[in-house]
Amino acid sequence: MTQGPNRFLDDFAKLMTDAAGVAQGARREVETAFRAQAERFLADMDVVAREDHEVVKEMAVRALDRVEELEQRVEALERALSAEPKTAAKKSAKDAG
């Protein structure tokens, strides 16, 4: 009868090990199903990938820098154009005099 309790404990340990393996497999299946469902949900929402977001963000920063650059050039050209008639008027006044 000394083998009775030992055998019972061995069988119980084996059963628990098998149950843990089954639980681990079920956990993996649930994780996979959840991940697939989350990906489908995000795809339906048209959520943009981080990489795409970063690329567009960089493009926007460059575009804003270029706009500032062009605004400064336009202002400089406008100043130059507004200064030209005054210098032309002074020259014609000197020529007339």
Order of alpha helices (4+ residues) and beta strands (2+ residues): alpha-alpha
